[in-house]
């Protein structure tokens, strides 16, 4: 089949979000989620469109990728073509050839579902595994326990507080109230919520954004953070429980999150909130090419 690589315009983002929602399945390998595009939307719709790559064949989207920075492509495929050799080899060519406009000539990495043929084909093409990540999952069939702290859903009036906690949770974060507003205006945010946790003194101490893919589909936490002045007091567990409660209210079948395996504190926090570790996943990387 003829496979066409392209970068959508802003109007084309709706199709990419829609197929990503459709492709989410409980029990599937960890993969690109509509919430990943939603979180990137903080940079605006035009920037998000410019960071997306799509592969189309037989009249439909076969694969969607998001350039989460210039040297990392996070991608997935339609479930029924995950083992398709023609698509896999075309992807390897496009990802390995800087002139195709997907990844540059410097060292780059690709995140793809671990059950995709693409993983093996990239390794055969002299790419190599990167550091492991641990995905975790919580089933949402049963009610989730109360977080035990005050939780608020963030609206425009809480955007600044949401951004302040984000920056205090992640070194180097550039998140602002304006970026929250841009994210909240994006298509995926129709199925999302931002939450803030407060301590007994009314201080905002932790935050999370949760993204549903629709009823009966797995949702994701992206991102979750605890203010650096309030760590070690159980607020990470509390905001994670609140995230699970909210996703269940949105109709999600399960809640997913992923963190570097080396971040043992984060893995422990998610586990304390009832998330079960799944098999480790790894990006696949290649060193710089050309000269």
VODO-627995 format. One record per residue: x, y, z of N, C-alpha, C, O, CB in turn; residue in three letters. Coordinates in steps of 0.001 Angstrom, whole numbers, padded with zeros to 6 digits, always signed. Glycine has a CB too. Example, Ala and Ser with C-alpha at 12.3 -4.5 7.8 and 13.67 -1.06 7.14 Angstrom:
+013190-005690+007800+012300-004500+007800+013200-003300+007800+014236-003319+008465+011308-004473+009046Ala +012850-002250+007080+013670-001060+007140+012900+000030+007870+013409+001138+008039+014084-000598+005725Ser 
end
This chain:
+000844-001185+000000+000000+000000+000000+000881+001237+000000+002015+001206+000478-000956+000004+001217Unk +000350+002324-000540+001063+003588-000523+000883+004228+000844-000243+004423+001302+000565+004530-001652Unk +002000+004556+001497+001975+005158+002831+002498+006579+002715+003579+006806+002173+002822+004327+003855Unk +001732+007534+003225+002060+008947+003087+002361+009529+004458+001533+009467+005367+000910+009720+002404Unk +003553+010097+004597+003965+010813+005807+003582+012275+005668+003808+012877+004618+005495+010667+006058Unk +003006+012853+006712+002648+014266+006638+002629+014888+008029+002655+014199+009049+001283+014440+005959Unk +002582+016211+008031+002402+017008+009241+001061+017707+009116+000863+018467+008167+003575+018041+009446Unk +000133+017481+010037-001200+018076+009878-001181+019573+010140-000279+020091+010799-002197+017403+010815Unk -002189+020261+009616-002419+021632+010047-003304+021582+011292-003673+020501+011752-003078+022494+008906Unk -003641+022744+011831-004426+022781+013065-005752+022048+012887-006189+021329+013786-004678+024233+013498Unk -006392+022227+011737-007674+021555+011509-007523+020038+011491-008467+019316+011813-008289+022027+010198Unk -006336+019551+011115-006116+018112+011069-005840+017476+012407-005803+016250+012507-005002+017818+010169Unk -005642+018280+013448-005374+017705+014761-006570+016924+015297-006403+015966+016052-004992+018800+015740Unk -007764+017331+014911-008955+016633+015394-008951+015168+015012-009328+014318+015818-010201+017292+014857Unk -008528+014856+013790-008483+013464+013356-007454+012690+014156-007705+011550+014546-008169+013373+011861Unk -006284+013297+014409-005250+012615+015184-005724+012321+016597-005507+011222+017108-003979+013452+015227Unk -006369+013292+017232-006893+013078+018580-007953+011981+018571-007991+011144+019473-007480+014384+019148Unk -008805+011984+017566-009894+011006+017501-009367+009581+017359-009861+008671+018026-010824+011332+016335Unk -008361+009375+016491-007855+008009+016331-007080+007562+017562-007111+006384+017917-006964+007911+015088Unk -006389+008481+018214-005695+008099+019441-006690+007664+020514-006428+006722+021262-004835+009264+019956Unk -007819+008341+020590-008864+007896+021528-009335+006490+021157-009480+005624+022019-010067+008887+021527Unk -009566+006282+019885-010080+004990+019418-009094+003860+019699-009514+002749+020021-010386+005051+017919Unk -007786+004121+019586-006783+003071+019708-006481+002659+021148-005819+001645+021369-005524+003517+019055Unk -006956+003430+022130-006676+003072+023524-007494+001845+023931-008699+001780+023687-006987+004262+024467Unk -006829+000888+024547-007494-000340+024989-006863-000816+026287-005642-000772+026438-007407-001445+023902Unk -007686-001270+027224-007148-001904+028417-006412-003173+028013-006884-003936+027171-008270-002216+029439Unk -005273-003386+028611-004473-004559+028299-003509-004351+027156-002646-005197+026918-005358-005695+027984Unk -003633-003243+026438-002693-002956+025346-001384-002446+025921-001330-001988+027063-003288-001921+024354Unk -000337-002528+025126+000948-001978+025540+000829-000470+025722+000030+000185+025052+002049-002315+024509Unk +001633+000073+026637+001651+001513+026865+001926+002228+025545+002841+001852+024812+002716+001893+027932Unk +001137+003256+025244+001268+003899+023951+000890+005371+024041+000358+005832+025051+000403+003190+022913Unk +001176+006096+022966+000800+007491+022877-000701+007637+023126-001507+006878+022589+001188+008073+021504Unk -001061+008617+023943-002443+008814+024386-002897+010200+023926-002060+011089+023767-002571+008663+025950Unk -004201+010409+023710-004639+011759+023352-004226+012801+024388-004048+013974+024058-006144+011784+023179Unk -004073+012372+025644-003609+013293+026668-002196+013787+026450-001846+014876+026905-003699+012648+027991Unk -001379+013008+025765-000026+013476+025455-000072+014672+024516+000674+015637+024687+000807+012347+024830Unk -000956+014600+023521-001153+015774+022663-001775+016904+023463-001444+018072+023259-002041+015426+021448Unk -002680+016555+024377-003323+017577+025185-002349+018350+026053-002456+019571+026168-004367+016956+026045Unk -001404+017658+026663-000414+018336+027501+000516+019197+026646+000913+020283+027068+000405+017308+028308Unk +000864+018720+025447+001707+019517+024551+000979+020782+024097+001616+021781+023762+002130+018681+023327Unk -000344+020742+024085-001158+021863+023601-000927+023127+024416-001378+024202+024019-002634+021494+023635Unk -000230+023022+025556+000087+024226+026332+000927+025211+025523+000967+026400+025837+000825+023849+027619Unk +001590+024723+024495+002379+025595+023625+001541+026199+022504+002049+026991+021710+003544+024824+023033Unk +000270+025836+022430-000616+026374+021414-000935+025362+020323-000195+024399+020119-000005+027601+020805Unk -002036+025587+019628-002489+024650+018603-001514+024567+017437-001261+023481+016917-003862+025053+018098Unk -000966+025705+017021-000050+025699+015874+001215+024907+016195+001684+024124+015369+000317+027140+015468Unk +001767+025108+017391+002965+024367+017780+002674+022877+017897+003511+022047+017541+003515+024899+019104Unk +001496+022540+018391+001134+021134+018505+001031+020489+017136+001545+019390+016926-000179+020980+019258Unk +000375+021156+016210+000266+020613+014857+001648+020421+014241+001898+019414+013580-000587+021537+013971Unk +002538+021374+014453+003881+021285+013876+004680+020134+014473+005618+019643+013844+004630+022592+014084Unk +004320+019697+015679+005046+018609+016346+004474+017228+016041+005048+016218+016450+005037+018831+017835Unk +003365+017172+015338+002715+015887+015046+003138+015385+013664+003271+016160+012717+001166+016024+015121Unk +003345+014075+013575+003577+013411+012294+002550+012289+012160+002255+011586+013126+005049+012856+012187Unk +002018+012133+010967+001053+011067+010714+001479+010246+009501+002115+010753+008578-000356+011651+010499Unk +001115+008977+009526+001337+008069+008399-000019+007521+007987-000733+006925+008792+002337+006905+008770Unk -000357+007728+006745-001677+007362+006238-001534+006355+005101-000636+006473+004268-002449+008616+005760Unk -002416+005374+005073-002465+004406+003991-003831+003766+003917-004534+003675+004924-001393+003344+004169Unk -004210+003326+002747-005526+002707+002564-006658+003596+003084-007661+003100+003596-005569+001356+003267Unk -006485+004919+002945-007558+005835+003285-007740+006112+004768-008771+006664+005155-008805+005314+002753Unk -006772+005749+005620-006936+006000+007050-005578+006240+007697-004534+005937+007119-007658+004818+007733Unk -005614+006789+008902-004378+006966+009655-003913+005615+010186-004683+004867+010789-004574+007975+010817Unk -002641+005322+009949-002042+004078+010425-001143+004300+011635-000991+003407+012468-001249+003425+009313Unk -000547+005483+011738+000369+005779+012833+000350+007274+013105+000154+008088+012201+001809+005295+012507Unk +000561+007620+014382+000618+009014+014812+001818+009168+015735+002037+008352+016630-000711+009454+015528Unk +002593+010225+015505+003739+010519+016356+003710+011946+016843+003167+012831+016182+005030+010255+015618Unk +004303+012166+018016+004419+013498+018601+005877+013756+018920+006488+013006+019682+003537+013640+019876Unk +006446+014810+018345+007811+015216+018650+007795+015940+020000+007533+017141+020070+008404+016130+017515Unk +008076+015201+021054+008079+015742+022406+009464+016327+022669+010220+015827+023502+007710+014642+023467Unk +009779+017396+021940+011132+017915+021849+011707+017493+020508+011183+016567+019888+012019+017410+023029Unk +012754+018134+020044+013256+017879+018692+013882+016510+018499+014001+016056+017361+014252+018911+018336Unk +014290+015830+019574+015012+014567+019416+014281+013365+019998+014867+012287+020099+016356+014678+020055Unk +013015+013519+020384+012220+012397+020907+010887+012350+020207+010100+013293+020289+012017+012517+022433Unk +010624+011242+019510+009330+011008+018887+008585+009962+019694+009059+008837+019855+009487+010562+017409Unk +007426+010331+020198+006547+009386+020892+005457+009003+019911+004776+009879+019378+005941+010000+022221Unk +005275+007705+019660+004358+007321+018598+003633+006022+018898+004034+005245+019765+005101+007196+017301Unk +002556+005809+018158+001833+004549+018217+001192+004299+016861+001219+005156+015977+000763+004562+019349Unk +000616+003110+016710-000049+002739+015464-001439+002194+015758-001770+001874+016899+000783+001699+014686Unk -002235+002097+014717-003503+001394+014852-003225-000036+015320-002290-000666+014827-004294+001401+013505Unk -004010-000557+016253-003717-001889+016802-003602-002989+015764-002798-003907+015927-004770-002264+017774Unk -004396-002916+014688-004408-004009+013732-003227-003995+012769-003056-004934+011992-005674-003972+012957Unk -002400-002933+012809-001228-002900+011926+000074-002864+012721+001132-002562+012170-001298-001690+010996Unk -000004-003169+013998+001194-003092+014833+002248-004105+014398+003438-003902+014641+000829-003318+016297Unk +001827-005186+013763+002767-006182+013274+002963-006154+011766+003553-007072+011198+002312-007534+013683Unk +002470-005103+011114+002559-005023+009655+003984-004683+009233+004514-003645+009628+001569-003971+009105Unk +004607-005542+008438+006011-005352+008077+006199-004177+007131+007178-003440+007246+006566-006614+007444Unk +005276-003995+006200+005429-002882+005265+005407-001545+006000+006242-000676+005747+004323-002920+004204Unk +004456-001386+006904+004398-000156+007683+005635-000024+008562+006224+001054+008651+003126-000120+008541Unk +006030-001115+009210+007190-001064+010092+008445-000632+009361+009201+000197+009868+007415-002406+010733Unk +008676-001177+008184+009890-000818+007444+009824+000615+006927+010843+001305+006875+010104-001783+006275Unk +008648+001059+006551+008512+002457+006120+008801+003388+007305+009461+004414+007137+007077+002727+005543Unk +008317+003040+008485+008582+003859+009662+010075+003917+009967+010606+004984+010274+007819+003317+010870Unk +010754+002771+009882+012195+002752+010137+012914+003690+009176+013795+004446+009584+012752+001321+010008Unk +012545+003642+007913+013177+004523+006919+012932+005988+007252+013859+006797+007215+012648+004214+005509Unk +011691+006331+007577+011366+007723+007859+012042+008211+009140+012469+009363+009214+009858+007897+007967Unk +012142+007347+010141+012744+007742+011410+014262+007802+011328+014897+008531+012090+012328+006783+012503Unk +014842+007046+010417+016298+006960+010311+016895+007939+009314+018114+008102+009258+016691+005573+009928Unk +016052+008590+008531+016527+009465+007460+016174+010906+007779+015019+011299+007612+015925+009051+006100Unk +017125+011704+008231+016807+013080+008631+016097+013885+007550+015284+014758+007854+018066+013792+009024Unk +016401+013595+006294+015777+014351+005201+014267+014144+005124+013570+014918+004469+016405+013958+003881Unk +013755+013105+005789+012304+012881+005767+011554+013867+006663+010328+013956+006595+011989+011451+006201Unk +012283+014608+007505+011646+015647+008303+010975+015175+009571+010114+015866+010115+010660+016334+007488Unk +011362+013995+010051+010797+013516+011316+011788+013773+012451+011466+014483+013404+010446+011999+011229Unk +012977+013208+012358+013999+013349+013387+015287+013877+012773+015596+013556+011626+014248+012006+014094Unk +016048+014683+013517+017283+015266+012981+018432+014267+012976+018260+013113+013368+017678+016492+013789Unk +019598+014709+012534+020753+013826+012385+021451+013538+013707+022231+012590+013794+021737+014431+011421Unk +021185+014336+014736+021831+014104+016030+021237+012886+016719+020357+012224+016168+021694+015339+016931Unk +021721+012583+017939+021194+011443+018685+019702+011648+018938+019278+012711+019390+021958+011256+020027Unk +018913+010613+018640+017453+010709+018763+016905+009430+019375+017569+008394+019391+016796+010973+017383Unk +015669+009524+019882+015010+008368+020480+013564+008298+020012+012950+009308+019669+015078+008433+022018Unk +013038+007078+020009+011651+006813+019635+010992+006012+020739+011523+004994+021183+011563+006061+018280Unk +009833+006476+021177+008996+005714+022094+007864+005094+021287+007067+005807+020677+008443+006614+023250Unk +007793+003783+021284+006757+003066+020538+006274+001909+021395+007002+001468+022285+007290+002557+019154Unk +005060+001399+021154+004561+000269+021943+005533-000908+021900+006084-001231+020848+003184-000170+021432Unk +005736-001541+023046+006717-002613+023126+006321-003829+022295+007176-004650+021965+006914-003021+024563Unk +005036-003960+021949+004605-005106+021148+004583-004797+019651+004114-005616+018861+003228-005557+021594Unk +005083-003635+019255+005086-003269+017838+006298-003869+017133+007398-003885+017685+005079-001736+017674Unk +006097-004356+015925+007205-004861+015110+008273-003792+014933+009452-004113+014785+006697-005334+013738Unk +007875-002531+014946+008815-001425+014796+009970-001528+015786+011107-001209+015438+008097-000099+014975Unk +009700-001966+017007+010762-002115+018008+011878-003022+017481+013052-002655+017520+010186-002686+019327Unk +011508-004198+016993+012506-005152+016492+013220-004615+015255+014429-004786+015105+011843-006494+016167Unk +012470-003972+014379+013072-003472+013148+014078-002360+013430+015115-002282+012771+011990-002969+012200Unk +013781-001503+014400+014741-000466+014760+016007-001068+015358+017112-000624+015048+014113+000519+015744Unk +015853-002072+016209+017030-002730+016787+017860-003398+015698+019089-003378+015754+016608-003769+017845Unk +017200-003986+014712+017919-004594+013586+018673-003552+012766+019661-003864+012101+016947-005351+012687Unk +018186-002294+012823+018813-001207+012061+019845-000451+012907+020178+000697+012610+017738-000230+011549Unk +020343-001098+013953+021421-000560+014797+020968+000549+015734+021795+001331+016201+022530-000043+013931Unk +019681+000633+016017+019235+001449+017135+019461+000618+018404+019708-000585+018319+017717+001884+016975Unk +019376+001254+019576+019636+000518+020814+018672+000951+021914+018176+002078+021889+021089+000729+021269Unk +018396+000065+022886+017458+000414+023954+018018+001496+024867+019221+001556+025118+017110-000820+024772Unk +017125+002348+025359+017506+003401+026290+017170+002955+027718+016867+001785+027949+016786+004739+025940Unk +017225+003883+028666+016956+003561+030068+015501+003129+030258+014617+003603+029544+017273+004770+030967Unk +015246+002233+031216+013880+001713+031397+012945+002690+032094+013357+003485+032937+013925+000433+032184Unk +011691+002607+031722+010591+003302+032389+009649+002252+032969+009576+001127+032475+009833+004258+031398Unk +008930+002631+034024+007951+001739+034634+006553+002316+034435+006231+003344+035030+008253+001531+036144Unk +005724+001689+033623+004312+002077+033564+003551+001401+034706+003872+000281+035106+003686+001697+032186Unk +002551+002091+035216+001730+001550+036297+000262+001760+035958-000094+002708+035258+002084+002215+037657Unk -000581+000877+036456-002001+000912+036127-002838+000684+037376-002487-000128+038232-002337-000140+035059Unk -003941+001402+037474-004938+001135+038513-006278+000885+037847-006750+001713+037068-005036+002317+039527Unk -006889-000243+038144-008226-000551+037663-009234+000360+038352-009135+000614+039552-008574-002039+037907Unk -010204+000850+037583-011189+001778+038132-012587+001179+038190-013581+001902+038256-011215+003044+037313Unk -012655-000147+038164-013963-000800+038256-014632-000500+039587-015834-000240+039641-013822-002312+038071Unk -013856-000537+040655-014383-000295+041992-014101+001140+042424-013176+001771+041912-013777-001287+042999Unk -014897+001664+043368-014652+003027+043863-013242+003183+044438-012647+002228+044937-015687+003392+044932Unk -012732+004395+044357-011397+004735+044848-011533+005406+046209-012448+006199+046428-010642+005663+043841Unk -010617+005083+047125-010673+005654+048462-010484+007169+048438-009882+007722+047518-009619+005013+049346Unk -011008+007820+049462-010917+009271+049571-009461+009712+049719-008708+009079+050458-011750+009772+050761Unk -009048+010778+049039-007655+011229+049148-007273+011736+050531-006098+011702+050895-007402+012310+048151Unk -008239+012201+051302-007942+012650+052645-007479+014093+052755-007124+014539+053846-006923+011782+053219Unk -007473+014832+051657-007126+016251+051669-008125+016990+050783-008859+016377+050008-005651+016486+051180Unk -008141+018319+050911-009036+019107+050055-008506+019121+048633-007333+019405+048395-009185+020554+050588Unk -009386+018810+047695-009048+018783+046268-009966+019761+045544-011171+019792+045790-009186+017332+045671Unk -009388+020554+044655-010182+021454+043823-009887+021206+042355-008745+020954+041971-009904+022921+044184Unk -010927+021280+041545-010756+021240+040093-010360+022639+039629-010986+023629+040007-012067+020751+039371Unk -009325+022711+038813-008778+024002+038386-009608+024565+037238-009839+023904+036226-007296+023859+037959Unk -010045+025795+037425-010635+026586+036356-009764+027800+036120-008685+027906+036704-012090+027003+036696Unk -010210+028724+035272-009386+029906+034973-008951+030677+036212-007857+031241+036239-010141+030832+034061Unk -009795+030706+037233-009458+031472+038434-008353+030817+039259-007773+031462+040134-010691+031649+039292Unk -008056+029551+038993-007002+028838+039713-005792+028553+038813-004882+027826+039211-007550+027526+040282Unk -005783+029112+037627-004713+028803+036671-003346+029218+037200-002367+028493+037022-004981+029493+035337Unk -003272+030368+037842-001975+030827+038344-001464+029904+039449-000283+029556+039471-002080+032273+038864Unk -002346+029509+040365-001931+028592+041430-001494+027250+040845-000514+026655+041296-003078+028384+042442Unk -002226+026784+039844-001853+025529+039175-000456+025643+038577+000359+024732+038719-002878+025169+038071Unk -000181+026752+037914+001127+026940+037279+002225+027080+038324+003330+026572+038133+001110+028175+036368Unk +001934+027760+039422+002947+027941+040468+003381+026590+041047+004572+026358+041258+002403+028851+041592Unk +002419+025704+041303+002767+024395+041865+003521+023560+040838+004431+022812+041197+001499+023647+042334Unk +003155+023677+039575+003880+022952+038527+005351+023341+038521+006225+022475+038501+003256+023227+037149Unk +005626+024642+038538+007012+025107+038485+007775+024737+039756+008982+024500+039708+007053+026620+038273Unk +007078+024689+040887+007722+024305+042139+007912+022795+042253+008603+022324+043157+006908+024808+043312Unk +007315+022046+041357+007415+020582+041381+008466+020052+040426+009038+018986+040653+006082+019967+041045Unk +008725+020799+039350+009630+020337+038305+010663+021416+038011+010317+022501+037542+008849+019963+037025Unk +011928+021119+038284+012987+022069+037986+013034+022377+036504+013010+021470+035672+014329+021536+038453Unk +013100+023653+036175+013170+024054+034778+011833+024189+034087+011787+024544+032909+013983+023091+034040Unk +010732+023914+034790+009416+024041+034161+009156+025484+033763+009493+026413+034497+008310+023543+035106Unk +008554+025662+032596+008190+026990+032102+006674+027173+032066+006168+028062+031381+008777+027216+030706Unk +005954+026336+032801+004494+026382+032785+003998+027683+033406+004507+028117+034439+003905+025172+033534Unk +003007+028301+032778+002422+029556+033233+000904+029477+033151+000344+028537+032586+002950+030743+032399Unk +000254+030479+033724-001203+030538+033614-001643+030646+032161-002650+030052+031776-001749+031718+034414Unk -000903+031394+031350-001248+031498+029929-001124+030144+029241-001943+029807+028387-000350+032530+029228Unk -000117+029373+029602+000016+028044+029004-001090+027108+029488-001534+026239+028738+001391+027446+029332Unk -001535+027276+030726-002691+026494+031169-003905+026830+030304-004639+025937+029880-002998+026763+032668Unk -004111+028115+030049-005269+028520+029244-005180+027960+027822-006186+027540+027251-005377+030054+029199Unk -003979+027956+027259-003814+027376+025920-004136+025892+025939-004824+025392+025049-002382+027600+025400Unk -003645+025186+026944-003923+023755+027076-005418+023508+027253-005984+022614+026624-003145+023164+028262Unk -006051+024303+028109-007470+024104+028392-008348+024402+027185-009486+023937+027114-007893+024975+029554Unk -007825+025176+026231-008573+025478+025010-008427+024381+023961-009110+024415+022937-008112+026803+024432Unk -007554+023417+024196-007294+022378+023214-008366+021308+023174-009097+021109+024143-005980+021746+023490Unk -008453+020623+022048-009463+019575+021873-009405+018496+022949-010456+018131+023476-009301+018936+020520Unk -008231+017963+023305-008229+016870+024277-008700+017271+025664-009092+016411+026452-006862+016300+024378Unk -008669+018575+025981-009028+018982+027337-010522+018855+027611-010947+018966+028761-008590+020404+027579Unk -011319+018625+026579-012736+018344+026807-012910+017105+027676-013925+016963+028359-013469+018160+025472Unk -011924+016205+027655-011963+014976+028455-010874+014995+029521-010311+013951+029852-011800+013735+027554Unk -010572+016181+030062-009463+016298+031021-009881+017169+032198-010859+017914+032135-008202+016888+030338Unk -009103+017050+033280-009268+017908+034441-007898+018168+035059-007057+017270+035100-010235+017268+035475Unk -007668+019382+035538-006522+019693+036375-007012+019769+037817-008080+020315+038090-005832+021030+035932Unk -006229+019222+038728-006585+019202+040144-005481+019843+040965-004306+019773+040603-006845+017764+040625Unk -005864+020471+042074-004940+020964+043079-005292+020353+044421-006467+020254+044776-004969+022502+043150Unk -004276+019943+045168-004447+019474+046544-003973+020561+047490-002982+021241+047223-003670+018146+046791Unk -004691+020724+048610-004371+021757+049593-004079+021130+050950-004653+020105+051319-005525+022769+049710Unk -003164+021776+051690-002894+021304+053039-003879+021932+054027-004791+022655+053625-001443+021626+053444Unk -003692+021653+055320-004626+022135+056331-004597+023649+056491-005515+024225+057076-004325+021487+057650Unk -003555+024300+055980-003436+025749+056064-003926+026448+054799-003816+027669+054679-002001+026131+056333Unk -004460+025685+053864-004974+026274+052635-003936+026530+051575-004202+027253+050615-005647+027532+052943Unk -002747+025951+051723-001686+026101+050728-001830+025029+049647-002059+023859+049952-000290+026013+051397Unk -001695+025434+048386-001693+024456+047291-000370+023704+047325+000698+024312+047257-001907+025150+045898Unk -000443+022360+047431+000771+021570+047681+001065+020532+046600+002186+020029+046528+000652+020874+049007Unk +000106+020208+045776+000320+019188+044741-000669+019401+043618-001724+020006+043809+000181+017756+045321Unk -000323+018901+042449-001181+019084+041277-001067+017889+040352-000077+017158+040366-000815+020374+040526Unk -002094+017711+039557-002093+016658+038544-003052+017072+037431-004029+017782+037672-002501+015271+039159Unk -002765+016622+036217-003727+016718+035116-004060+015308+034669-003170+014487+034448-003164+017572+033924Unk -005346+015034+034537-005785+013709+034089-006498+013855+032756-007205+014830+032501-006717+013033+035143Unk -006286+012844+031911-006813+012864+030547-007589+011585+030294-007024+010491+030328-005673+013029+029507Unk -008875+011720+030042-009702+010584+029648-009647+010425+028131-009495+011400+027395-011170+010769+030132Unk -009773+009185+027683-009919+008924+026247-011355+008571+025906-011649+008118+024800-008981+007794+025805Unk -012254+008784+026871-013653+008459+026658-014091+007310+027551-013247+006602+028101-013899+008113+025200Unk -015389+007112+027704-015905+006049+028567-015397+004668+028144-015360+004339+026959-017429+006063+028557Unk -015010+003872+029141-014550+002526+028873-013140+002431+028341-012700+001349+027952-015454+001891+027928Unk -012416+003550+028316-011042+003587+027816-010094+003958+028965-010513+004616+029917-010908+004603+026636Unk -008826+003543+028887-007871+003960+029917-007553+005446+029829-007394+005998+028740-006587+003154+029799Unk -007464+006086+030995-007034+007467+031075-005614+007546+031610-005084+006553+032109-007985+008278+031954Unk -004996+008710+031511-003618+008862+031961-003470+010068+032882-004256+011014+032831-002681+008996+030764Unk -002440+010007+033725-001995+011124+034541-000788+011731+033854+000212+011047+033638-001660+010679+036006Unk -000870+013010+033507+000257+013660+032820+000093+015169+032891-000687+015732+032124+000354+013195+031339Unk +000810+015846+033794+001795+015328+034743+001223+015293+036161+000093+015729+036384+003072+016182+034707Unk +001997+014778+037119+001692+014859+038548+002923+015392+039260+004037+014938+038998+001263+013465+039128Unk +002736+016351+040160+003875+016898+040881+003495+017385+042262+002358+017794+042500+004492+018022+040100Unk +004461+017339+043178+004300+017846+044536+005275+019000+044745+006456+018885+044416+004533+016718+045591Unk +004789+020094+045282+005607+021276+045559+006835+020880+046375+006723+020124+047340+004782+022351+046310Unk +008000+021384+045992+009247+020951+046639+009283+021263+048131+010041+020630+048866+010431+021607+045965Unk +008483+022220+048597+008460+022542+050023+007521+021655+050830+007445+021778+052053+008067+023973+050208Unk +006808+020761+050150+005780+019973+050847+005915+018475+050583+004943+017730+050706+004393+020439+050427Unk +007097+018045+050227+007293+016625+049931+007483+015811+051210+007831+016345+052262+008501+016438+049009Unk +007245+014505+051091+007409+013610+052223+006260+013632+053203+006408+013145+054324+008648+013942+052932Unk +005116+014181+052820+003971+014293+053732+002731+013589+053186+001629+013785+053699+003652+015760+053995Unk +002903+012781+052162+001786+012007+051639+000946+012705+050598-000086+012176+050185+000924+011613+052739Unk +001365+013894+050157+000541+014616+049187+000613+013998+047793-000327+014129+047008+000970+016070+049123Unk +001728+013321+047479+001794+012634+046193+000752+011527+046105+000060+011392+045096+003189+012058+045971Unk +000649+010738+047171-000386+009690+047202-001769+010315+047119-002630+009827+046386-000265+008832+048486Unk -001990+011402+047873-003314+012018+047909-003736+012525+046537-004860+012264+046108-003335+013161+048912Unk -002859+013244+045838-003239+013788+044534-003376+012674+043503-004162+012799+042564-002207+014823+044061Unk -002620+011583+043663-002763+010446+042751-004103+009754+042958-004755+009357+041992-001614+009445+042950Unk -004517+009608+044213-005849+009056+044483-006936+009964+043907-007913+009482+043333-006060+008869+046003Unk -006765+011276+044061-007742+012210+043499-007812+012082+041985-008889+012186+041396-007392+013650+043887Unk -006663+011857+041356-006642+011657+039907-007450+010423+039520-008222+010454+038562-005198+011523+039402Unk -007269+009345+040265-008012+008119+039969-009510+008327+040171-010314+007855+039368-007516+006963+040852Unk -009892+009033+041241-011305+009341+041478-011885+010103+040298-012975+009785+039822-011476+010155+042774Unk -011164+011099+039833-011655+011948+038751-011767+011185+037441-012749+011347+036715-010744+013147+038570Unk -010783+010362+037129-010861+009568+035904-012048+008608+035956-012727+008397+034951-009553+008786+035685Unk -012293+008032+037124-013456+007143+037249-014747+007920+037007-015661+007416+036354-013488+006477+038645Unk -014825+009138+037528-016008+009974+037289-016167+010306+035813-017288+010469+035331-015922+011265+038102Unk -015055+010408+035092-015092+010691+033654-015393+009447+032822-015521+009530+031601-013770+011290+033210Unk -015507+008295+033484-015858+007064+032778-014689+006203+032369-014879+005194+031690-016629+007394+031583Unk -013469+006576+032767-012295+005787+032383-012348+004411+033036-012809+004259+034167-010991+006517+032778Unk -011868+003415+032303-011844+002043+032803-010644+001777+033697-010685+000893+034553-011842+001071+031648Unk -009578+002541+033500-008359+002384+034278-007582+003679+034218-007868+004553+033399-007506+001201+033761Unk -006591+003798+035098-005715+004962+035119-004294+004493+034891-003854+003524+035509-005837+005744+036458Unk -003570+005167+034012-002213+004800+033654-001262+005957+033944-001629+007127+033840-002135+004394+032176Unk -000048+005606+034304+000994+006594+034501+002318+005912+034224+002416+004691+034342+000951+007204+035938Unk +003335+006672+033860+004653+006093+033584+005721+007020+034133+005595+008242+034055+004860+005857+032059Unk +006774+006435+034690+007853+007207+035279+009160+006461+035087+009145+005233+034996+007588+007479+036775Unk +010296+007155+035020+011565+006428+034907+011729+005427+036050+011458+005751+037206+012747+007412+034895Unk +012165+004233+035731+012367+003212+036753+013340+003686+037820+013227+003305+038985+012872+001921+036122Unk +014291+004513+037426+015271+005036+038378+014657+005974+039404+015259+006217+040450+016367+005753+037641Unk +013460+006512+039127+012769+007397+040065+011980+006540+041048+010756+006438+040961+011827+008399+039313Unk +012697+005928+041980+012069+004947+042877+011023+005610+043765+010056+004963+044165+013132+004253+043747Unk +011202+006889+044077+010219+007582+044892+008884+007709+044190+007833+007513+044801+010725+008942+045268Unk +008922+008039+042902+007680+008162+042138+006993+006810+041990+005775+006713+042141+007959+008764+040757Unk +007767+005765+041696+007184+004425+041585+006500+004054+042892+005390+003521+042884+008266+003376+041224Unk +007155+004334+044019+006576+004007+045321+005310+004817+045597+004349+004295+046162+007598+004251+046425Unk +005306+006085+045202+004126+006921+045413+002929+006369+044661+001839+006251+045221+004402+008358+044977Unk +003127+006029+043389+002015+005498+042601+001546+004158+043166+000346+003888+043216+002426+005341+041124Unk +002481+003330+043585+002112+002032+044169+001300+002233+045455+000366+001477+045721+003381+001186+044463Unk +001650+003241+046245+000918+003493+047492-000522+003913+047225-001382+003774+048094+001626+004570+048313Unk -000788+004430+046016-002138+004829+045629-002856+003736+044848-003861+003998+044186-002087+006099+044804Unk -002343+002513+044925-003037+001373+044325-002715+001095+042883-003414+000314+042238-004468+001572+044438Unk -001671+001713+042351-001256+001456+040973-000301+000265+040957+000601+000170+041789-000582+002717+040344Unk -000508-000636+040010+000295-001843+039894+001320-001679+038776+000958-001324+037654-000600-003071+039635Unk +002601-001935+039070+003613-001837+038010+003358-002850+036902+002993-003997+037163+005015-002045+038589Unk +003552-002416+035679+003493-003298+034516+004928-003587+034077+005871-003150+034737+002655-002655+033345Unk +005105-004308+032987+006439-004590+032499+007161-003324+032073+006551-002415+031510+006377-005562+031350Unk +008466-003263+032341+009239-002096+031969+009193-001856+030460+009063-002789+029668+010677-002253+032434Unk +009303-000593+030088+009359-000202+028681+010625+000615+028461+011179+001191+029397+008087+000608+028263Unk +011072+000655+027216+012280+001396+026869+012089+002116+025540+011498+001579+024603+013499+000454+026801Unk +012596+003333+025480+012724+003986+024182+013827+003272+023399+014641+002549+023972+013038+005518+024340Unk +013839+003483+022095+014900+002963+021232+015599+004174+020609+014946+005071+020076+014328+001981+020119Unk +016930+004188+020684+017697+005373+020290+018738+005024+019216+019169+003878+019090+018391+005994+021523Unk +019119+006034+018460+020264+005897+017566+021190+007092+017785+020760+008188+018147+019808+005800+016068Unk +022456+006841+017554+023429+007908+017675+023360+008811+016452+022676+008489+015481+024843+007337+017850Unk +024059+009932+016491+024027+010873+015383+024525+010243+014090+025365+009344+014100+024854+012094+015716Unk +023999+010726+012997+024390+010214+011678+024957+011357+010851+024698+012527+011133+023179+009551+010946Unk +025727+011014+009835+026301+012013+008943+027461+012721+009602+027999+012215+010586+025249+013022+008518Unk +027862+013857+009104+028993+014591+009652+029126+015941+009020+030032+016699+009367+030266+013819+009472Unk 
end
